[in-house]
Amino acid sequence: MKMREFKHSYGAKDRVLTLLLLESAEFRAWDQSWRDDDPADSYDKFISTGQHPVR
């Protein structure tokens, strides 16, 4: 299986971001485990529990 690697270095923070692509890997359209089905942020969670902001 052919693999490609992409790297991006952050010199100031001494970090490296690496992306690995498996080019001949089959796409799994049924796999939605990476998706976040609840896009609510912390504000939305407070409102849904009845905790409204005080102004």
C-alpha distance matrix in Angstrom:
0.0 3.8 6.4 10.1 13.1 16.6 19.6 23.2 25.9 29.3 31.7 34.7 33.2 31.0 27.8 24.2 22.2 18.4 16.0 12.3 10.3 6.9 7.3 6.0 7.6 11.0 14.0 16.5 19.9 21.8 20.7 23.4 23.5 23.0 26.1 29.5 31.9 34.9 35.3 38.7 39.5 42.1 45.0 44.1 44.0 47.5 48.9 47.6 49.4 52.6 52.6 53.6 54.0 57.4 58.8
3.8 0.0 3.8 6.9 10.3 13.6 16.8 20.4 23.3 26.7 29.1 32.2 31.0 28.9 25.8 22.1 20.1 16.3 14.0 10.5 8.4 6.1 5.7 6.4 8.8 12.3 14.7 17.7 20.7 23.1 21.8 24.1 24.3 23.2 26.1 29.5 32.1 34.9 34.9 38.3 38.9 41.6 44.3 43.7 43.8 47.2 48.6 47.6 49.5 52.5 52.3 53.1 53.2 56.6 57.8
6.4 3.8 0.0 3.8 6.7 10.2 13.3 16.9 19.7 23.1 25.5 28.5 27.3 25.2 22.0 18.3 16.3 12.6 10.3 6.8 5.5 4.6 5.9 8.2 9.4 13.1 14.7 17.4 20.3 22.6 20.8 22.7 22.5 21.0 24.0 27.2 30.0 32.6 32.4 35.7 36.0 38.6 41.4 40.9 41.1 44.3 45.9 45.0 46.9 49.9 49.4 50.3 50.2 53.5 54.6
10.1 6.9 3.8 0.0 3.8 6.8 10.2 13.6 16.6 20.1 22.5 25.6 24.7 22.8 19.7 15.9 13.9 10.4 8.2 5.8 5.1 6.6 7.3 10.6 11.8 15.2 16.0 18.9 21.3 23.9 22.0 23.3 23.2 21.1 23.9 26.8 29.8 32.2 31.5 34.8 34.8 37.4 40.1 39.9 40.2 43.3 44.9 44.3 46.3 49.1 48.4 49.0 48.7 52.0 52.8
13.1 10.3 6.7 3.8 0.0 3.8 6.6 10.2 13.0 16.5 18.9 22.0 21.0 19.0 16.0 12.2 10.4 6.9 5.8 4.7 6.4 9.0 10.6 13.9 14.5 17.7 18.1 20.5 22.8 25.1 22.8 23.7 23.1 20.6 23.4 26.0 29.3 31.2 30.4 33.4 33.1 35.4 38.2 38.3 38.6 41.5 43.3 42.9 44.7 47.5 46.6 47.2 46.7 49.8 50.6
16.6 13.6 10.2 6.8 3.8 0.0 3.8 6.9 10.2 13.5 16.1 19.1 18.4 16.9 13.9 10.2 8.2 5.7 5.1 6.5 8.3 11.7 12.9 16.5 16.9 19.7 19.4 21.8 23.6 26.0 23.7 24.0 23.4 20.5 22.9 25.1 28.5 30.2 28.9 31.8 31.2 33.6 36.1 36.5 37.0 39.8 41.5 41.4 43.3 45.9 44.8 45.1 44.4 47.4 48.0
19.6 16.8 13.3 10.2 6.6 3.8 0.0 3.8 6.5 10.0 12.4 15.5 14.8 13.1 10.4 6.7 5.7 4.6 6.5 8.9 11.5 14.9 16.5 20.0 20.1 23.0 22.5 24.6 26.2 28.5 25.8 25.7 24.7 21.6 24.0 25.8 29.3 30.6 29.1 31.7 30.7 32.7 35.3 36.0 36.5 39.0 40.9 41.1 42.8 45.3 43.9 44.3 43.3 46.1 46.7
23.2 20.4 16.9 13.6 10.2 6.9 3.8 0.0 3.8 6.7 9.6 12.3 12.0 11.0 8.6 5.7 5.1 6.6 8.8 11.9 14.5 18.1 19.5 23.2 23.1 25.6 24.8 26.6 27.9 30.1 27.3 26.8 25.7 22.4 24.3 25.6 29.2 30.0 28.2 30.5 29.2 31.1 33.4 34.5 35.1 37.4 39.3 39.8 41.5 43.7 42.1 42.3 41.1 43.7 44.1
25.9 23.3 19.7 16.6 13.0 10.2 6.5 3.8 0.0 3.8 6.0 9.0 8.9 7.6 6.0 4.4 6.3 8.7 11.8 14.8 17.8 21.2 22.9 26.4 26.3 28.9 28.2 29.8 31.1 33.1 30.1 29.5 28.1 24.8 26.7 27.7 31.4 31.9 30.0 32.0 30.2 31.7 34.2 35.6 36.0 38.0 40.2 40.9 42.3 44.5 42.6 42.8 41.3 43.8 44.1
29.3 26.7 23.1 20.1 16.5 13.5 10.0 6.7 3.8 0.0 3.8 5.6 5.7 5.7 5.1 6.0 8.0 11.3 14.4 17.7 20.7 24.2 26.0 29.5 29.1 31.5 30.4 31.8 32.8 34.6 31.6 30.5 28.9 25.5 27.2 27.6 31.3 31.3 29.2 30.8 28.7 29.9 32.2 33.9 34.4 36.1 38.3 39.4 40.6 42.6 40.5 40.6 38.9 41.1 41.4
31.7 29.1 25.5 22.5 18.9 16.1 12.4 9.6 6.0 3.8 0.0 3.8 5.6 5.0 6.8 8.4 11.3 14.2 17.5 20.6 23.7 27.0 28.9 32.4 32.2 34.8 33.9 35.3 36.5 38.2 35.2 34.2 32.5 29.1 30.9 31.3 34.9 34.8 32.7 34.1 31.8 32.7 35.0 36.9 37.4 38.9 41.2 42.4 43.5 45.4 43.1 43.1 41.2 43.2 43.4
34.7 32.2 28.5 25.6 22.0 19.1 15.5 12.3 9.0 5.6 3.8 0.0 3.8 5.7 8.1 10.8 13.3 16.7 19.9 23.2 26.3 29.7 31.6 35.1 34.6 37.0 35.8 37.0 37.9 39.5 36.3 35.0 33.2 29.8 31.2 31.2 34.7 34.2 32.0 33.0 30.4 31.0 33.1 35.3 35.8 36.9 39.3 40.8 41.7 43.4 40.9 40.9 38.7 40.5 40.6
33.2 31.0 27.3 24.7 21.0 18.4 14.8 12.0 8.9 5.7 5.6 3.8 0.0 3.8 5.5 9.0 11.4 15.0 18.3 21.5 24.8 28.1 30.4 33.7 32.9 35.2 34.0 34.8 35.8 37.1 33.8 32.5 30.4 27.2 28.7 28.6 32.2 31.6 29.6 30.6 28.0 28.5 30.9 33.1 33.2 34.4 37.0 38.3 39.0 40.9 38.5 38.8 36.9 38.8 39.2
31.0 28.9 25.2 22.8 19.0 16.9 13.1 11.0 7.6 5.7 5.0 5.7 3.8 0.0 3.8 7.1 10.4 13.4 17.0 19.9 23.4 26.5 28.9 32.1 31.4 34.1 33.2 34.2 35.6 37.0 33.6 32.6 30.5 27.4 29.4 29.6 33.4 33.2 31.5 32.7 30.4 30.9 33.6 35.5 35.5 37.0 39.6 40.6 41.3 43.5 41.2 41.6 39.9 42.0 42.6
27.8 25.8 22.0 19.7 16.0 13.9 10.4 8.6 6.0 5.1 6.8 8.1 5.5 3.8 0.0 3.8 6.8 9.9 13.5 16.4 19.9 23.0 25.5 28.7 27.8 30.4 29.5 30.4 31.8 33.1 29.8 28.9 26.8 23.7 25.8 26.3 30.0 30.1 28.5 30.0 27.9 28.8 31.6 33.2 33.2 35.0 37.5 38.3 39.2 41.5 39.4 40.0 38.6 40.9 41.6
24.2 22.1 18.3 15.9 12.2 10.2 6.7 5.7 4.4 6.0 8.4 10.8 9.0 7.1 3.8 0.0 3.8 6.4 10.0 12.8 16.3 19.5 21.8 25.1 24.4 27.1 26.4 27.6 29.2 30.8 27.6 27.0 25.2 22.1 24.4 25.4 29.1 29.7 28.2 30.1 28.5 29.8 32.6 33.9 34.0 36.1 38.4 38.9 40.1 42.5 40.7 41.3 40.1 42.6 43.4
22.2 20.1 16.3 13.9 10.4 8.2 5.7 5.1 6.3 8.0 11.3 13.3 11.4 10.4 6.8 3.8 0.0 3.8 6.9 10.2 13.4 16.7 19.1 22.3 21.5 23.9 22.9 24.1 25.5 27.2 24.1 23.4 21.9 18.7 20.9 22.1 25.8 26.6 25.2 27.4 26.1 27.8 30.6 31.5 31.7 34.0 36.2 36.5 37.9 40.4 38.9 39.4 38.4 41.2 42.0
18.4 16.3 12.6 10.4 6.9 5.7 4.6 6.6 8.7 11.3 14.2 16.7 15.0 13.4 9.9 6.4 3.8 0.0 3.8 6.5 10.0 13.2 15.6 18.8 18.1 20.8 20.2 21.7 23.5 25.3 22.3 22.2 20.8 17.9 20.6 22.3 26.0 27.3 26.2 28.7 27.9 29.8 32.7 33.2 33.4 36.0 38.1 38.0 39.5 42.2 41.0 41.6 40.9 43.9 44.8
16.0 14.0 10.3 8.2 5.8 5.1 6.5 8.8 11.8 14.4 17.5 19.9 18.3 17.0 13.5 10.0 6.9 3.8 0.0 3.8 6.6 10.0 12.3 15.5 14.8 17.3 16.6 18.3 20.0 22.1 19.3 19.5 18.6 15.7 18.4 20.6 24.0 25.8 24.8 27.7 27.4 29.7 32.4 32.6 32.8 35.7 37.5 37.2 39.0 41.7 40.8 41.4 41.0 44.1 45.0
12.3 10.5 6.8 5.8 4.7 6.5 8.9 11.9 14.8 17.7 20.6 23.2 21.5 19.9 16.4 12.8 10.2 6.5 3.8 0.0 3.8 6.6 9.3 12.3 11.7 14.6 14.6 16.6 18.9 20.9 18.4 19.2 18.5 16.2 19.2 21.9 25.2 27.3 26.7 29.8 29.8 32.2 35.0 34.9 35.0 38.1 39.8 39.2 40.9 43.9 43.2 44.0 43.8 47.0 48.1
10.3 8.4 5.5 5.1 6.4 8.3 11.5 14.5 17.8 20.7 23.7 26.3 24.8 23.4 19.9 16.3 13.4 10.0 6.6 3.8 0.0 3.8 5.8 8.9 8.6 11.5 11.7 14.2 16.5 19.0 16.9 18.2 18.2 16.1 18.9 22.0 24.9 27.4 27.0 30.4 30.7 33.4 36.1 35.6 35.9 39.2 40.6 39.8 41.8 44.7 44.3 45.0 45.0 48.3 49.4
6.9 6.1 4.6 6.6 9.0 11.7 14.9 18.1 21.2 24.2 27.0 29.7 28.1 26.5 23.0 19.5 16.7 13.2 10.0 6.6 3.8 0.0 3.8 5.8 5.5 8.9 10.2 12.8 15.7 18.0 16.3 18.3 18.4 17.1 20.1 23.4 26.1 28.9 28.9 32.3 33.0 35.7 38.4 37.7 37.8 41.2 42.6 41.5 43.4 46.5 46.3 47.2 47.4 50.8 52.1
7.3 5.7 5.9 7.3 10.6 12.9 16.5 19.5 22.9 26.0 28.9 31.6 30.4 28.9 25.5 21.8 19.1 15.6 12.3 9.3 5.8 3.8 0.0 3.8 5.6 8.4 9.9 13.3 15.8 18.6 17.6 19.7 20.5 19.2 21.6 25.1 27.5 30.5 30.3 33.9 34.8 37.7 40.2 39.3 39.7 43.2 44.3 43.2 45.4 48.4 48.3 48.9 49.1 52.6 53.7
6.0 6.4 8.2 10.6 13.9 16.5 20.0 23.2 26.4 29.5 32.4 35.1 33.7 32.1 28.7 25.1 22.3 18.8 15.5 12.3 8.9 5.8 3.8 0.0 3.8 6.4 9.1 12.3 15.2 17.7 17.2 19.8 20.8 20.2 22.7 26.3 28.4 31.6 31.8 35.5 36.6 39.6 42.1 41.0 41.2 44.8 45.8 44.5 46.6 49.7 49.8 50.7 51.1 54.7 55.9
7.6 8.8 9.4 11.8 14.5 16.9 20.1 23.1 26.3 29.1 32.2 34.6 32.9 31.4 27.8 24.4 21.5 18.1 14.8 11.7 8.6 5.5 5.6 3.8 0.0 3.8 6.5 9.1 12.3 14.5 13.7 16.5 17.2 16.9 19.6 23.2 25.2 28.5 29.0 32.6 33.8 36.7 39.4 38.1 38.1 41.7 42.8 41.3 43.4 46.5 46.8 47.8 48.4 52.0 53.4
11.0 12.3 13.1 15.2 17.7 19.7 23.0 25.6 28.9 31.5 34.8 37.0 35.2 34.1 30.4 27.1 23.9 20.8 17.3 14.6 11.5 8.9 8.4 6.4 3.8 0.0 3.8 6.3 9.3 11.6 11.6 14.6 16.1 16.3 18.4 22.2 23.7 27.1 27.9 31.5 33.2 36.2 38.7 37.1 37.2 40.9 41.7 40.0 42.2 45.3 45.9 46.8 47.7 51.4 52.8
14.0 14.7 14.7 16.0 18.1 19.4 22.5 24.8 28.2 30.4 33.9 35.8 34.0 33.2 29.5 26.4 22.9 20.2 16.6 14.6 11.7 10.2 9.9 9.1 6.5 3.8 0.0 3.8 6.1 8.9 9.0 11.5 13.5 13.4 15.1 18.9 20.3 23.8 24.4 28.1 29.9 33.0 35.3 33.6 33.9 37.6 38.3 36.6 39.0 42.0 42.6 43.4 44.3 48.0 49.3
16.5 17.7 17.4 18.9 20.5 21.8 24.6 26.6 29.8 31.8 35.3 37.0 34.8 34.2 30.4 27.6 24.1 21.7 18.3 16.6 14.2 12.8 13.3 12.3 9.1 6.3 3.8 0.0 3.8 5.4 5.6 8.6 10.7 11.5 13.1 16.8 17.8 21.4 22.6 26.2 28.2 31.2 33.6 31.7 31.7 35.4 36.1 34.2 36.4 39.5 40.3 41.4 42.5 46.2 47.8
19.9 20.7 20.3 21.3 22.8 23.6 26.2 27.9 31.1 32.8 36.5 37.9 35.8 35.6 31.8 29.2 25.5 23.5 20.0 18.9 16.5 15.7 15.8 15.2 12.3 9.3 6.1 3.8 0.0 3.8 5.5 7.4 10.6 11.3 11.8 15.4 15.8 19.5 20.6 24.2 26.5 29.7 31.8 29.6 29.9 33.7 34.0 32.0 34.5 37.5 38.5 39.3 40.6 44.3 45.8
21.8 23.1 22.6 23.9 25.1 26.0 28.5 30.1 33.1 34.6 38.2 39.5 37.1 37.0 33.1 30.8 27.2 25.3 22.1 20.9 19.0 18.0 18.6 17.7 14.5 11.6 8.9 5.4 3.8 0.0 3.8 6.1 9.0 11.0 11.4 14.6 14.6 18.3 20.1 23.4 26.0 29.0 31.1 28.7 28.6 32.5 32.8 30.5 32.8 35.9 37.1 38.3 39.8 43.6 45.4
20.7 21.8 20.8 22.0 22.8 23.7 25.8 27.3 30.1 31.6 35.2 36.3 33.8 33.6 29.8 27.6 24.1 22.3 19.3 18.4 16.9 16.3 17.6 17.2 13.7 11.6 9.0 5.6 5.5 3.8 0.0 3.8 5.7 7.7 9.1 12.4 13.2 16.7 18.4 21.7 23.9 26.7 29.2 27.1 26.8 30.6 31.4 29.2 31.2 34.5 35.4 36.7 38.0 41.8 43.6
23.4 24.1 22.7 23.3 23.7 24.0 25.7 26.8 29.5 30.5 34.2 35.0 32.5 32.6 28.9 27.0 23.4 22.2 19.5 19.2 18.2 18.3 19.7 19.8 16.5 14.6 11.5 8.6 7.4 6.1 3.8 0.0 3.8 5.5 5.5 8.7 9.4 13.0 14.6 18.0 20.2 23.1 25.5 23.4 23.2 27.0 27.7 25.6 27.8 30.9 31.8 33.0 34.3 38.1 39.9
23.5 24.3 22.5 23.2 23.1 23.4 24.7 25.7 28.1 28.9 32.5 33.2 30.4 30.5 26.8 25.2 21.9 20.8 18.6 18.5 18.2 18.4 20.5 20.8 17.2 16.1 13.5 10.7 10.6 9.0 5.7 3.8 0.0 3.8 5.5 8.0 9.6 12.5 14.4 17.4 19.2 21.7 24.5 22.7 22.0 25.7 26.9 24.9 26.6 30.0 30.6 32.1 33.3 37.0 39.0
23.0 23.2 21.0 21.1 20.6 20.5 21.6 22.4 24.8 25.5 29.1 29.8 27.2 27.4 23.7 22.1 18.7 17.9 15.7 16.2 16.1 17.1 19.2 20.2 16.9 16.3 13.4 11.5 11.3 11.0 7.7 5.5 3.8 0.0 3.8 6.7 9.4 12.0 12.9 16.1 17.5 20.2 22.9 21.6 21.2 24.9 26.1 24.6 26.5 29.7 29.9 31.1 32.0 35.6 37.4
26.1 26.1 24.0 23.9 23.4 22.9 24.0 24.3 26.7 27.2 30.9 31.2 28.7 29.4 25.8 24.4 20.9 20.6 18.4 19.2 18.9 20.1 21.6 22.7 19.6 18.4 15.1 13.1 11.8 11.4 9.1 5.5 5.5 3.8 0.0 3.8 6.0 8.9 9.7 13.2 15.1 18.1 20.5 18.7 18.8 22.5 23.3 21.8 24.0 27.0 27.5 28.4 29.4 33.1 34.8
29.5 29.5 27.2 26.8 26.0 25.1 25.8 25.6 27.7 27.6 31.3 31.2 28.6 29.6 26.3 25.4 22.1 22.3 20.6 21.9 22.0 23.4 25.1 26.3 23.2 22.2 18.9 16.8 15.4 14.6 12.4 8.7 8.0 6.7 3.8 0.0 3.8 5.5 6.5 9.6 11.5 14.5 16.9 15.1 15.0 18.7 19.6 18.2 20.4 23.4 23.7 24.7 25.8 29.5 31.3
31.9 32.1 30.0 29.8 29.3 28.5 29.3 29.2 31.4 31.3 34.9 34.7 32.2 33.4 30.0 29.1 25.8 26.0 24.0 25.2 24.9 26.1 27.5 28.4 25.2 23.7 20.3 17.8 15.8 14.6 13.2 9.4 9.6 9.4 6.0 3.8 0.0 3.8 6.1 9.0 11.9 14.9 16.7 14.2 14.2 18.0 18.3 16.4 18.9 21.8 22.7 23.7 25.2 29.0 30.9
34.9 34.9 32.6 32.2 31.2 30.2 30.6 30.0 31.9 31.3 34.8 34.2 31.6 33.2 30.1 29.7 26.6 27.3 25.8 27.3 27.4 28.9 30.5 31.6 28.5 27.1 23.8 21.4 19.5 18.3 16.7 13.0 12.5 12.0 8.9 5.5 3.8 0.0 3.8 5.5 8.6 11.3 13.1 10.5 10.4 14.2 14.7 12.9 15.3 18.2 19.0 20.0 21.5 25.3 27.3
35.3 34.9 32.4 31.5 30.4 28.9 29.1 28.2 30.0 29.2 32.7 32.0 29.6 31.5 28.5 28.2 25.2 26.2 24.8 26.7 27.0 28.9 30.3 31.8 29.0 27.9 24.4 22.6 20.6 20.1 18.4 14.6 14.4 12.9 9.7 6.5 6.1 3.8 0.0 3.8 6.4 9.9 11.3 9.3 10.3 13.8 14.1 13.3 16.1 18.4 18.7 19.1 20.0 23.8 25.3
38.7 38.3 35.7 34.8 33.4 31.8 31.7 30.5 32.0 30.8 34.1 33.0 30.6 32.7 30.0 30.1 27.4 28.7 27.7 29.8 30.4 32.3 33.9 35.5 32.6 31.5 28.1 26.2 24.2 23.4 21.7 18.0 17.4 16.1 13.2 9.6 9.0 5.5 3.8 0.0 3.8 6.8 7.8 5.5 6.7 10.0 10.4 9.9 12.5 14.8 14.9 15.3 16.4 20.2 22.0
39.5 38.9 36.0 34.8 33.1 31.2 30.7 29.2 30.2 28.7 31.8 30.4 28.0 30.4 27.9 28.5 26.1 27.9 27.4 29.8 30.7 33.0 34.8 36.6 33.8 33.2 29.9 28.2 26.5 26.0 23.9 20.2 19.2 17.5 15.1 11.5 11.9 8.6 6.4 3.8 0.0 3.8 5.5 5.4 6.5 9.0 10.2 10.8 12.9 14.8 13.9 14.3 14.6 18.2 19.9
42.1 41.6 38.6 37.4 35.4 33.6 32.7 31.1 31.7 29.9 32.7 31.0 28.5 30.9 28.8 29.8 27.8 29.8 29.7 32.2 33.4 35.7 37.7 39.6 36.7 36.2 33.0 31.2 29.7 29.0 26.7 23.1 21.7 20.2 18.1 14.5 14.9 11.3 9.9 6.8 3.8 0.0 3.8 5.4 5.0 6.3 8.8 9.9 10.9 12.8 11.2 12.0 12.2 15.6 17.7
45.0 44.3 41.4 40.1 38.2 36.1 35.3 33.4 34.2 32.2 35.0 33.1 30.9 33.6 31.6 32.6 30.6 32.7 32.4 35.0 36.1 38.4 40.2 42.1 39.4 38.7 35.3 33.6 31.8 31.1 29.2 25.5 24.5 22.9 20.5 16.9 16.7 13.1 11.3 7.8 5.5 3.8 0.0 3.8 5.4 5.2 6.3 8.7 10.2 10.9 9.3 9.0 9.1 12.7 14.6
44.1 43.7 40.9 39.9 38.3 36.5 36.0 34.5 35.6 33.9 36.9 35.3 33.1 35.5 33.2 33.9 31.5 33.2 32.6 34.9 35.6 37.7 39.3 41.0 38.1 37.1 33.6 31.7 29.6 28.7 27.1 23.4 22.7 21.6 18.7 15.1 14.2 10.5 9.3 5.5 5.4 5.4 3.8 0.0 3.8 5.5 5.1 6.1 8.8 10.0 9.7 9.8 11.1 14.9 16.9
44.0 43.8 41.1 40.2 38.6 37.0 36.5 35.1 36.0 34.4 37.4 35.8 33.2 35.5 33.2 34.0 31.7 33.4 32.8 35.0 35.9 37.8 39.7 41.2 38.1 37.2 33.9 31.7 29.9 28.6 26.8 23.2 22.0 21.2 18.8 15.0 14.2 10.4 10.3 6.7 6.5 5.0 5.4 3.8 0.0 3.8 5.5 5.2 6.5 8.9 8.7 10.2 12.0 15.6 18.2
47.5 47.2 44.3 43.3 41.5 39.8 39.0 37.4 38.0 36.1 38.9 36.9 34.4 37.0 35.0 36.1 34.0 36.0 35.7 38.1 39.2 41.2 43.2 44.8 41.7 40.9 37.6 35.4 33.7 32.5 30.6 27.0 25.7 24.9 22.5 18.7 18.0 14.2 13.8 10.0 9.0 6.3 5.2 5.5 3.8 0.0 3.8 5.5 5.4 6.5 5.1 6.9 8.7 12.1 15.0
48.9 48.6 45.9 44.9 43.3 41.5 40.9 39.3 40.2 38.3 41.2 39.3 37.0 39.6 37.5 38.4 36.2 38.1 37.5 39.8 40.6 42.6 44.3 45.8 42.8 41.7 38.3 36.1 34.0 32.8 31.4 27.7 26.9 26.1 23.3 19.6 18.3 14.7 14.1 10.4 10.2 8.8 6.3 5.1 5.5 3.8 0.0 3.8 5.4 5.1 5.3 5.5 8.2 11.7 14.3
47.6 47.6 45.0 44.3 42.9 41.4 41.1 39.8 40.9 39.4 42.4 40.8 38.3 40.6 38.3 38.9 36.5 38.0 37.2 39.2 39.8 41.5 43.2 44.5 41.3 40.0 36.6 34.2 32.0 30.5 29.2 25.6 24.9 24.6 21.8 18.2 16.4 12.9 13.3 9.9 10.8 9.9 8.7 6.1 5.2 5.5 3.8 0.0 3.8 5.5 7.5 8.9 11.9 15.3 18.0
49.4 49.5 46.9 46.3 44.7 43.3 42.8 41.5 42.3 40.6 43.5 41.7 39.0 41.3 39.2 40.1 37.9 39.5 39.0 40.9 41.8 43.4 45.4 46.6 43.4 42.2 39.0 36.4 34.5 32.8 31.2 27.8 26.6 26.5 24.0 20.4 18.9 15.3 16.1 12.5 12.9 10.9 10.2 8.8 6.5 5.4 5.4 3.8 0.0 3.8 5.7 8.6 11.8 14.7 18.0
52.6 52.5 49.9 49.1 47.5 45.9 45.3 43.7 44.5 42.6 45.4 43.4 40.9 43.5 41.5 42.5 40.4 42.2 41.7 43.9 44.7 46.5 48.4 49.7 46.5 45.3 42.0 39.5 37.5 35.9 34.5 30.9 30.0 29.7 27.0 23.4 21.8 18.2 18.4 14.8 14.8 12.8 10.9 10.0 8.9 6.5 5.1 5.5 3.8 0.0 3.8 5.9 9.6 12.1 15.2
52.6 52.3 49.4 48.4 46.6 44.8 43.9 42.1 42.6 40.5 43.1 40.9 38.5 41.2 39.4 40.7 38.9 41.0 40.8 43.2 44.3 46.3 48.3 49.8 46.8 45.9 42.6 40.3 38.5 37.1 35.4 31.8 30.6 29.9 27.5 23.7 22.7 19.0 18.7 14.9 13.9 11.2 9.3 9.7 8.7 5.1 5.3 7.5 5.7 3.8 0.0 3.8 6.7 9.1 12.6
53.6 53.1 50.3 49.0 47.2 45.1 44.3 42.3 42.8 40.6 43.1 40.9 38.8 41.6 40.0 41.3 39.4 41.6 41.4 44.0 45.0 47.2 48.9 50.7 47.8 46.8 43.4 41.4 39.3 38.3 36.7 33.0 32.1 31.1 28.4 24.7 23.7 20.0 19.1 15.3 14.3 12.0 9.0 9.8 10.2 6.9 5.5 8.9 8.6 5.9 3.8 0.0 3.8 6.6 9.5
54.0 53.2 50.2 48.7 46.7 44.4 43.3 41.1 41.3 38.9 41.2 38.7 36.9 39.9 38.6 40.1 38.4 40.9 41.0 43.8 45.0 47.4 49.1 51.1 48.4 47.7 44.3 42.5 40.6 39.8 38.0 34.3 33.3 32.0 29.4 25.8 25.2 21.5 20.0 16.4 14.6 12.2 9.1 11.1 12.0 8.7 8.2 11.9 11.8 9.6 6.7 3.8 0.0 3.8 6.4
57.4 56.6 53.5 52.0 49.8 47.4 46.1 43.7 43.8 41.1 43.2 40.5 38.8 42.0 40.9 42.6 41.2 43.9 44.1 47.0 48.3 50.8 52.6 54.7 52.0 51.4 48.0 46.2 44.3 43.6 41.8 38.1 37.0 35.6 33.1 29.5 29.0 25.3 23.8 20.2 18.2 15.6 12.7 14.9 15.6 12.1 11.7 15.3 14.7 12.1 9.1 6.6 3.8 0.0 3.8
58.8 57.8 54.6 52.8 50.6 48.0 46.7 44.1 44.1 41.4 43.4 40.6 39.2 42.6 41.6 43.4 42.0 44.8 45.0 48.1 49.4 52.1 53.7 55.9 53.4 52.8 49.3 47.8 45.8 45.4 43.6 39.9 39.0 37.4 34.8 31.3 30.9 27.3 25.3 22.0 19.9 17.7 14.6 16.9 18.2 15.0 14.3 18.0 18.0 15.2 12.6 9.5 6.4 3.8 0.0
